[in-house]
Amino acid sequence: MLSTLPSNVSYLHAPEGADELTGAHLLDIIARRQLTALFQPIIQMQTGDIVGYEGLIRGPSDSPLHAPIKLFRAARDNNLTLEVEHLCRRVVLERFAELELPGKLFLNVSPECLLPQREGSTGETLDFIRQIGIHPDRVIIELTENQPTYDYELMREAVLHYRERGFQIAIDDLGEGFSSLRLWSELRPEYVKIDMHFIQGINNDPVKLQFVRSIQEIAEKSNTLVIAEGIEKQAELLVLRDLGVAFAQGYHLGRPHANPARALPAEAVQALSRNGVAVYPQRAAEKNTVSILKLLHRVAAVAPAMTNNEVYEIFQADPKLLIIPVVEDGVPLGLISRFEMIDHFARPYERELYGKKSCRQFMDSKPLIADKDTSLQDLSYRMVESDAHHLFNGFIITDQGRYLGMGTGHDLMREITQLQINAARYANPLTQLPGNVPINEHIDRLLQSGTRFWVCYCDLDHFKPFNDVYGYRRGDDVIQLTGHMLTRHSDPDRDFVGHIGGDDFMILFQSEDWEARCRAILADFGDSVLEFYSDADREQGGYISEDRQGKKVFYPLMSLSLGVIRVEPRQYYSHHQIATCASEAKKQAKKIHGNSLFLDRRQPAR
C-alpha cells in the first residue's frame, strides 16, 4: 500500500511555521492538480497474464510532499483528507483511461472516505468513471486502512452501496492493519492482499509459509481471491504459486511506473511456465523448550515429624502409592519409598524399634530435585548421571525452592522418547535437515506436479567401524559435514535435501545438471573426509578394528555412495515405490569401490 499513511509514522521536529507552509503548499498542489499517477501490474499466477494494475499516487517530484506517506500525513494534519483522496482518485482514473490499460484497476480508498455521504448524493466516483468511459466492474475499491475501524455496521452499508453500483471490494495489507481480519469477516471482499511482511522471505521462513497457507485456506472457503504483494524474488513467487495463491504483485513482476509494462519480464514468465515445484522452507529440529512442569503429579507430602508407623498406614491405604515426599515449611527434604519401608518393616524387630520414630529414618535425604522450568532434556541428563534408584523413585518438582509435586522416571523417559521420534520424523536435530515426513511430502508434491526429477539416495560406506574406533562425537562431525556438503552442492530453490536418519540422506533433484552436482559432492567428500583420520591411517588407507564376531579386520577409509533413479511423469505413483527403487540403486552404488555414483537406468512398468 503506497497511497495511505500508517498512524505510527513520526517526523523530525519541524521549524516554527512549517505547518502553515505545508498546508499552503498542499492547497496549491490540490488547486493545480500537481499529482502523478503510477501503476503497478498484478498478475495471474497460473498463466502469468497481467489482470490489472494498482493505481498509486505521487506528489510533485521536487516537493517534500512527493512521497504518498508525507502527502497524506499533511492532508490529515490540515483536515484535507477528503479533498486529497478525491483528487487522487480522479488523477488515477483519468490516467488509467488515457493509457487504455487492460484489466482491472485497484483504486485505493481509505475506509473513512468510503461512506456514501462523503461522495455526495449522486456518488462522485461513479459519475466520474462513467464520464471517462470505464465500467464499474473494472474498478476494485481497495480499502487501505490507516486508522482503526470500529463502526462495522456502517462499513457494511458502505460496501453494499458500492457493490450495488457494480464495484468489487479488496482489503489491503491483510495481517498488518488494525482490524483487517475482522474487516474480512464483516465485509466478505472479493479480494484480499496479504501484507508484504508475510511474503518477503517466505521461501526461507516456515512461519510465514504457514500464515499464507492458512489465509489461502480461509480464502478458498469464503470465495475470496488472494493477492500476494511485495514479491521481490523468483523463489518467493514459486512458493506462492505452489500454495495456490491466485494473484501476485511486486518489484520482481513490475515496478510502479507512469507508463507501466503490458507484459511480465521474460524471467518471471519462464519461471512460472517451468514444470516442477518450489522447495518449501522446513522447520528446524525443535529445541527442547518443554519443561518438566508437563510431568507434574500432585502428591501429598508428609512432615518430618510424622512417624514411620503413620507413613506405613498411608502406604497401606493406597496400594498404588509408591513414593511419599517429605516436606517441611514448603521445602522438600527427601523421599520415602514404599518398597524401602516395607523391606525395613519386614525385618525382625525393625517396626518395634523404628515405628514410632520420625519418618526421616527411612527417607532418601538426597532426592533428585528440579525447578519447574527445567527442560526435559536437562533433567534426563541429570537422571542418567545420577544413581539408578532415582529412575524408580522419580524426582521432586519445585517452584523457586518450594515443593510443587512429583514426576516419575517413566513419564520422563516416555516424553524424551516421543521428542526424539518427532525430531527424526520432521527434522534431524544433528544436521537440522528435514526428516522422513517432509521428504515424503516433497516427493508426493513432485509426483502430483507431473514433472521429471531425480532421486539420489546417499549413504556412507564403512561408517560404523569409524564410529567405533574414533568415537561417536567424531562420527557426528562426519554426519554434519555430509549434510552441509549435500546442501552446498544443491540448488536451494529447486533441490530438496533430507536426512533419512543415521548416515543415510536423500536429495530430490529438479536441477537438470544433477550429475555434475553429484560428481562435485563425491570429489568434495573424498578430500574432506581425510581430515578425520590420523596420519598413520591416512597413509595406509584404513585401519584395523574388530568386527561383530570379534575378529581383527582391516577397514578402508570412509567413502560416499550415491544411488540415483530418474522419475518421469506418471512413472511412479507413491513415495513408497520411489523409496524402494532408490534403496536398490543405493545398494548397487555400494558395490562399487570408493566414492561412487550409480544411475539405475531400468524403467519400471507404467
C-alpha positions in Angstrom: 0.0 0.0 0.0 1.6 3.3 -1.1 -1.2 5.8 -1.0 -2.2 5.9 2.6 -0.5 6.9 5.8 0.2 4.5 8.7 -0.7 6.1 12.0 2.6 5.2 13.6 4.7 7.5 11.3 6.6 10.2 13.2 8.5 13.2 11.9 11.6 15.1 12.9 11.0 18.4 14.6 9.9 20.9 12.1 10.8 24.6 12.3 8.2 27.1 13.6 5.7 27.9 10.9 6.3 24.7 9.0 2.7 23.5 9.4 1.3 26.7 7.9 3.8 26.4 5.0 2.9 22.7 4.5 -0.8 23.5 4.5 -0.4 26.3 2.0 1.8 24.0 -0.2 -0.8 21.2 -0.1 -3.6 23.6 -1.1 -1.5 24.7 -4.0 -1.0 21.1 -5.1 -4.7 20.5 -4.9 -5.6 23.6 -6.8 -3.0 22.9 -9.6 -3.7 19.2 -9.6 0.1 18.5 -9.2 -0.3 14.8 -8.6 1.1 12.0 -10.8 -0.5 8.5 -11.2 1.7 5.4 -11.2 0.6 1.8 -11.9 1.9 -1.5 -10.7 0.9 -4.7 -12.5 -1.0 -7.5 -10.8 -0.6 -10.9 -12.4 -2.5 -14.2 -12.6 -0.2 -16.8 -11.1 -1.1 -19.8 -13.2 -0.9 -18.0 -16.6 1.5 -15.1 -15.9 -1.0 -12.7 -17.6 -1.4 -9.2 -16.2 -5.0 -9.0 -14.9 -4.9 -5.4 -13.6 -3.0 -2.6 -12.0 -2.9 -0.9 -8.7 -3.2 2.8 -9.0 -0.7 4.7 -6.9 0.0 8.4 -6.4 3.0 10.8 -6.2 3.2 14.4 -5.3 5.4 16.9 -7.2 8.9 15.4 -7.7 10.7 18.5 -6.3 8.4 18.7 -3.3 8.7 17.4 0.3 5.2 16.0 -0.3 6.4 13.8 -3.2 6.1 10.6 -1.1 2.5 9.5 -0.6 3.2 8.8 3.1 4.0 12.5 3.6 1.3 13.8 1.3 -1.5 12.0 3.2 0.0 13.0 6.6 -0.1 16.6 5.6 -3.7 16.1 4.3 -4.8 14.7 7.7 -3.0 17.4 9.7 -4.7 20.1 7.7 -8.2 18.4 7.5 -7.9 18.0 3.8 -8.0 14.1 3.6 -11.3 14.0 1.7 -10.1 16.6 -0.9 -6.8 14.9 -1.4 -8.4 11.4 -1.7 -10.9 12.6 -4.3 -8.2 14.3 -6.4 -6.1 11.1 -6.2 -9.0 9.0 -7.5 -9.6 11.4 -10.4 -6.0 11.6 -11.4 -5.6 7.8 -11.2 -8.8 7.1 -13.1 -8.1 9.7 -15.8 -4.6 8.3 -16.4 -5.8 4.7 -16.4 -8.4 5.6 -19.1 -5.9 7.7 -21.1 -3.3 4.8 -21.2 -6.1 2.3 -22.1 -4.5 -0.2 -19.7 -6.0 -3.7 -19.8 -7.8 -5.5 -17.0 -9.0 -4.1 -13.7 -7.9 -1.0 -11.7 -7.3 -1.4 -8.0 -8.3 2.0 -6.6 -7.1 2.9 -3.1 -9.8 4.2 -0.8 -9.4 4.7 3.0 -12.4 3.4 5.0 -13.2 6.8 6.5 -13.6 8.2 2.9 -15.7 5.3 1.7 -19.0 6.3 3.2 -21.6 7.3 0.6 -22.3 10.6 2.3 -18.7 11.6 1.7 -19.3 11.0 -2.0 -22.2 13.4 -2.4 -25.8 12.4 -3.1 -25.0 11.1 -6.6 -21.7 9.3 -5.9 -18.8 11.3 -7.3 -16.6 8.3 -8.2 -19.4 6.5 -10.1 -20.3 9.6 -12.0 -16.7 10.4 -12.9 -15.8 6.9 -14.2 -18.9 6.9 -16.4 -17.7 10.3 -17.9 -14.3 8.8 -18.8 -15.8 5.6 -20.2 -14.8 3.0 -17.6 -17.3 0.4 -16.5 -17.7 0.0 -12.7 -17.0 -3.8 -12.9 -13.4 -2.9 -14.0 -12.8 -1.0 -10.7 -11.8 -2.7 -7.5 -12.2 -0.4 -4.4 -9.1 -1.3 -2.3 -9.6 -0.5 1.3 -6.4 0.9 2.7 -6.6 1.1 6.5 -4.7 3.9 8.2 -6.9 4.2 11.3 -8.8 1.7 13.4 -12.2 0.8 12.0 -14.9 0.4 14.7 -18.2 1.0 13.0 -18.5 -2.3 11.1 -22.3 -1.9 10.5 -21.6 1.4 8.8 -18.8 -0.1 6.8 -21.1 -3.0 5.6 -23.7 -0.5 4.4 -21.0 1.4 2.5 -19.7 -1.7 0.8 -23.2 -2.7 -0.1 -23.7 0.7 -1.6 -20.7 0.3 -3.9 -21.4 -3.3 -4.8 -24.9 -2.4 -5.9 -23.3 0.0 -8.3 -21.0 -2.6 -9.9 -17.8 -2.2 -7.9 -15.9 -5.0 -6.2 -14.0 -4.8 -2.9 -10.4 -5.6 -1.9 -8.8 -5.4 1.6 -5.2 -4.2 1.6 -2.3 -5.3 3.8 -4.0 -8.3 5.4 -2.1 -9.2 8.6 -0.7 -5.7 9.1 -3.6 -3.4 9.7 -5.5 -2.7 12.9 -8.5 -4.8 12.1 -8.0 -6.4 8.7 -9.1 -9.9 9.7 -12.3 -8.5 11.3 -12.9 -6.4 8.2 -12.6 -9.6 6.1 -15.1 -11.4 8.2 -17.6 -8.5 8.2 -17.3 -7.3 4.6 -16.6 -10.5 2.7 -14.5 -8.8 0.0 -13.8 -10.3 -3.4 -10.0 -9.9 -2.9 -7.6 -9.8 0.0 -4.0 -8.6 -0.3 -1.5 -10.2 2.0 0.9 -7.7 3.6 4.4 -7.9 2.1 5.9 -8.7 5.5 4.5 -12.2 5.2 5.5 -12.6 1.6 9.2 -11.4 1.5 11.4 -14.3 2.6 8.6 -16.8 2.6 10.9 -19.3 0.8 13.1 -19.4 3.9 10.5 -18.9 6.7 8.2 -21.8 7.7 6.1 -19.5 9.9 5.4 -17.1 7.0 4.6 -20.2 4.9 2.1 -21.4 7.4 0.5 -17.9 7.7 -0.1 -17.7 4.0 -1.2 -21.3 3.7 -3.8 -20.6 6.5 -5.0 -17.4 4.7 -5.3 -19.3 1.4 -7.4 -22.0 3.1 -9.8 -19.4 4.6 -10.0 -17.6 1.2 -10.9 -20.8 -0.6 -13.8 -21.4 1.9 -15.0 -17.8 1.7 -14.8 -17.5 -2.1 -12.1 -14.8 -1.8 -9.2 -14.4 -4.2 -5.7 -13.8 -2.6 -3.2 -11.3 -3.9 0.4 -11.6 -2.6 2.1 -8.2 -2.7 5.7 -7.3 -2.2 7.3 -10.2 -4.2 10.9 -9.4 -4.9 12.4 -12.8 -5.7 11.7 -15.6 -8.0 11.8 -18.1 -5.1 9.1 -16.2 -3.3 6.9 -16.2 -6.5 7.2 -20.0 -7.0 6.4 -20.9 -3.3 3.3 -18.7 -3.5 2.3 -20.3 -6.8 2.5 -23.7 -5.3 0.4 -22.7 -2.3 -2.4 -21.8 -4.7 -2.3 -18.1 -4.3 -4.3 -16.6 -7.3 -2.6 -13.3 -8.0 0.8 -11.6 -7.3 2.3 -8.1 -7.3 5.8 -6.8 -6.5 9.0 -5.4 -7.9 10.0 -8.8 -9.3 7.0 -8.6 -11.6 7.0 -4.9 -12.3 7.7 -1.7 -10.5 5.2 1.2 -10.3 5.5 3.3 -13.4 3.7 6.2 -15.1 3.5 4.1 -18.3 3.6 0.5 -17.0 4.5 -2.7 -18.8 1.8 -4.6 -20.6 3.6 -8.0 -20.1 5.7 -9.7 -17.5 9.5 -9.7 -17.6 10.8 -12.8 -19.5 12.5 -14.2 -16.4 9.2 -14.3 -14.5 7.3 -15.8 -17.4 9.9 -18.5 -17.8 9.8 -19.3 -14.1 6.0 -19.6 -13.9 5.8 -21.7 -17.0 8.5 -24.1 -15.9 7.4 -27.5 -14.5 8.3 -28.6 -11.1 7.6 -27.4 -7.5 9.2 -24.9 -5.2 11.2 -26.1 -2.2 9.2 -25.2 0.9 11.1 -23.9 4.0 11.3 -26.6 6.7 11.1 -26.1 10.4 14.3 -26.8 12.2 14.6 -29.5 14.7 12.7 -28.4 17.7 14.8 -27.1 20.6 13.9 -28.7 23.8 11.8 -26.0 25.3 9.2 -28.3 27.0 9.7 -28.1 30.8 9.2 -30.8 33.4 6.0 -29.0 34.6 4.3 -31.2 31.9 5.1 -34.2 34.1 3.8 -32.8 37.4 1.8 -35.1 39.7 0.2 -33.6 42.8 1.4 -35.9 45.6 0.5 -35.1 49.2 3.6 -34.6 51.3 4.2 -35.5 54.9 6.1 -33.6 57.6 9.3 -34.9 59.1 7.5 -35.1 62.5 5.3 -37.9 61.2 6.2 -41.4 62.5 7.2 -44.3 60.3 4.0 -46.1 61.5 1.9 -43.3 60.2 3.6 -43.2 56.9 3.2 -47.0 56.6 -0.5 -46.7 57.2 -0.7 -44.2 54.3 1.0 -46.7 52.0 -1.3 -49.4 53.2 -4.4 -47.3 52.5 -3.3 -46.6 48.9 -1.7 -49.7 47.2 -0.8 -47.6 44.1 1.2 -45.0 46.0 4.9 -45.7 45.6 6.6 -42.6 46.8 5.8 -40.0 49.5 7.8 -36.7 49.7 8.9 -35.3 53.0 8.4 -31.5 53.2 8.9 -29.0 56.0 7.6 -25.4 55.7 7.3 -25.9 51.9 10.9 -27.0 51.5 11.4 -30.6 50.2 13.7 -32.7 52.4 13.6 -36.2 50.9 11.5 -39.1 49.6 10.2 -42.3 51.3 9.9 -45.3 49.0 7.1 -47.8 49.6 9.4 -50.8 48.9 12.2 -49.4 51.1 9.7 -49.0 54.1 8.1 -52.4 53.6 11.5 -54.0 53.3 12.6 -52.5 56.7 9.3 -53.4 58.4 9.6 -57.0 57.2 12.9 -57.4 59.1 12.7 -58.7 62.7 12.1 -56.1 65.4 12.6 -53.1 62.9 9.0 -52.0 63.2 9.2 -52.2 67.0 12.4 -50.3 67.0 11.6 -47.5 64.5 7.8 -47.5 64.1 7.4 -44.5 66.5 10.4 -42.6 65.3 10.5 -39.8 62.7 9.9 -40.8 59.1 13.3 -39.3 58.4 14.7 -42.7 59.5 13.8 -44.4 56.1 13.9 -41.2 54.0 16.2 -40.8 51.0 17.8 -37.4 52.0 19.4 -36.8 48.7 16.5 -36.9 46.2 16.6 -35.6 42.7 15.1 -32.1 42.8 14.4 -29.8 39.8 12.7 -26.5 39.3 9.5 -26.5 37.2 11.2 -24.6 34.4 13.9 -27.2 33.9 13.8 -28.7 30.4 13.0 -32.4 29.8 16.4 -32.8 28.1 18.3 -31.2 31.0 16.6 -33.4 33.6 17.2 -36.5 31.5 20.9 -35.8 31.5 20.9 -35.4 35.3 18.9 -38.6 35.6 21.3 -40.6 33.5 24.3 -39.3 35.5 22.7 -40.0 38.9 22.3 -43.2 40.8 19.9 -45.8 39.3 17.4 -45.6 42.1 16.4 -42.1 41.1 14.9 -43.6 37.9 12.5 -45.6 40.1 11.9 -43.0 42.9 11.3 -40.2 40.5 12.0 -36.5 41.2 10.6 -33.6 43.2 9.4 -30.6 41.2 9.8 -27.2 42.9 8.9 -23.5 42.2 11.8 -21.3 43.4 12.7 -24.0 46.0 9.1 -24.6 47.2 7.5 -28.0 46.8 5.0 -28.4 43.9 4.7 -32.1 43.3 6.4 -35.2 41.9 7.5 -36.5 38.5 8.2 -40.2 37.6 11.2 -41.5 35.7 8.8 -43.5 33.5 7.0 -40.3 32.4 10.3 -38.5 31.7 11.6 -41.4 29.5 8.3 -41.6 27.6 8.4 -37.8 26.8 12.1 -37.8 25.8 11.5 -40.8 23.5 8.5 -39.1 21.9 10.5 -35.9 21.3 13.3 -38.0 19.6 10.7 -39.8 17.4 9.2 -36.5 16.3 12.6 -35.0 15.7 13.6 -37.9 13.5 10.4 -37.7 11.5 10.3 -33.9 10.9 13.8 -32.5 11.3 17.0 -34.2 12.3 18.5 -32.5 15.4 22.1 -33.2 14.4 22.0 -31.8 10.8 18.8 -29.7 11.0 17.8 -31.2 7.7 14.2 -32.3 7.0 13.3 -35.9 8.2 11.2 -38.6 6.7 7.8 -36.9 6.8 8.9 -33.7 4.9 10.9 -35.9 2.4 7.8 -38.0 1.6 5.6 -34.9 1.4 8.0 -33.3 -1.1 8.1 -36.5 -3.2 4.3 -36.5 -3.3 4.2 -32.9 -4.4 6.7 -33.7 -7.2 4.6 -36.7 -8.3 1.5 -34.6 -8.4 3.1 -31.8 -10.4 3.9 -34.3 -13.2 7.5 -33.1 -13.6 10.7 -35.0 -14.2 13.1 -35.3 -11.2 15.9 -37.4 -9.9 16.1 -39.2 -6.5 19.6 -39.5 -5.1 20.0 -41.9 -2.1 23.2 -41.0 -0.2 24.9 -43.5 2.2 28.3 -43.5 3.9 30.5 -46.6 3.5 32.4 -48.0 6.5 30.8 -45.5 8.9 30.1 -47.9 11.8 33.7 -49.1 12.3 34.8 -45.4 12.1 32.3 -44.6 14.8 33.6 -47.5 17.0 37.3 -46.6 16.6 37.2 -42.8 16.6 34.1 -42.3 18.8 30.5 -41.1 18.3 31.4 -37.4 18.5 33.7 -37.7 15.5 31.0 -39.7 13.8 28.5 -36.9 14.4 31.0 -34.5 12.9 31.2 -36.6 9.7 27.4 -36.7 9.6 27.2 -33.0 9.9 29.9 -32.5 7.3 28.0 -34.7 4.9 24.7 -32.8 5.4 26.5 -29.4 4.8 28.2 -30.8 1.7 25.0 -32.1 0.1 23.2 -28.8 0.8 26.1 -26.7 -0.6 26.1 -28.5 -3.9 22.3 -28.4 -4.4 20.2 -25.6 -5.7 18.2 -24.3 -2.6 15.3 -23.2 -4.8 15.0 -26.4 -6.9 16.6 -29.3 -4.9 15.4 -30.8 -1.7 18.0 -32.3 0.8 16.7 -34.5 3.5 18.2 -36.7 6.3 16.6 -40.1 6.5 18.5 -41.0 9.7 21.9 -42.2 10.8 24.3 -41.9 7.8 21.5 -42.0 5.2 20.5 -38.9 3.2 18.3 -38.2 0.2 18.4 -35.4 -2.5 15.4 -34.8 -4.7 16.9 -33.0 -7.7 14.9 -30.9 -10.1 18.2 -29.4 -11.4 19.0 -30.7 -14.9 22.7 -30.7 -14.0 22.2 -33.2 -11.2 25.0 -35.5 -12.3 27.6 -32.7 -12.3 26.4 -31.8 -8.8 26.7 -35.4 -7.7 30.3 -35.6 -9.1 31.2 -32.5 -7.2 29.8 -33.9 -4.0 31.9 -37.1 -4.3 35.1 -35.1 -5.0 34.4 -32.8 -2.1 33.7 -35.6 0.3 36.8 -37.6 -0.8 39.0 -34.6 0.1 37.3 -33.5 3.2 36.9 -36.9 5.0 40.7 -37.4 5.1 40.8 -34.7 7.9 39.0 -37.0 10.3 41.8 -39.7 10.3 45.2 -39.9 11.9 48.3 -39.6 9.7 49.0 -43.3 10.0 45.5 -44.3 9.0 45.6 -41.9 6.0 48.9 -43.3 4.8 47.8 -46.9 4.9 44.3 -46.1 3.6 42.5 -47.5 6.5 42.8 -49.1 10.0 42.4 -52.4 11.8 39.4 -52.9 14.1 37.3 -55.8 15.4 34.1 -56.9 13.6 30.9 -58.0 15.3 32.4 -61.5 15.8 35.5 -60.0 17.5 37.9 -60.7 14.6 40.5 -58.2 13.5 39.5 -56.7 10.2 41.1 -54.0 8.0 38.6 -51.3 7.2 39.2 -48.8 4.4 38.6 -45.1 4.8 35.0 -43.9 4.6 33.5 -43.2 1.1 30.2 -42.0 -0.2 27.8 -44.0 -2.3 25.1 -42.2 -4.4 22.3 -44.3 -5.9 20.1 -42.3 -8.4 16.8 -43.1 -10.1 15.2 -40.9 -12.7 11.4 -40.2 -12.2 9.4 -39.4 -15.3 5.8 -38.1 -15.2 3.3 -40.8 -14.3 6.1 -43.4 -13.9 5.6 -43.8 -10.2 2.5 -43.3 -8.0 3.8 -43.1 -4.4 6.8 -42.2 -2.3 6.8 -45.8 -1.0 7.5 -47.1 -4.5 10.2 -44.4 -5.1 11.9 -45.2 -1.7 12.1 -48.9 -2.7 13.7 -48.2 -6.1 16.1 -45.6 -4.7 17.2 -48.0 -2.0 18.0 -50.6 -4.7 20.1 -48.0 -6.6 22.0 -47.2 -3.4 22.8 -50.9 -2.9 24.2 -51.0 -6.4 26.3 -48.0 -5.7 27.8 -49.5 -2.6 29.0 -52.5 -4.6 31.4 -50.1 -6.4 34.7 -49.5 -4.5 35.3 -46.0 -3.1 33.2 -42.9 -3.8 30.6 -43.9 -6.3 27.6 -42.8 -8.4 25.2 -45.3 -9.8 22.2 -44.4 -12.0 19.5 -47.0 -12.3 18.6 -46.9 -16.0 15.9 -49.6 -15.7 12.4 -48.3 -16.3 9.6 -49.9 -14.2 6.3 -50.8 -15.9 4.0 -47.8 -16.1 
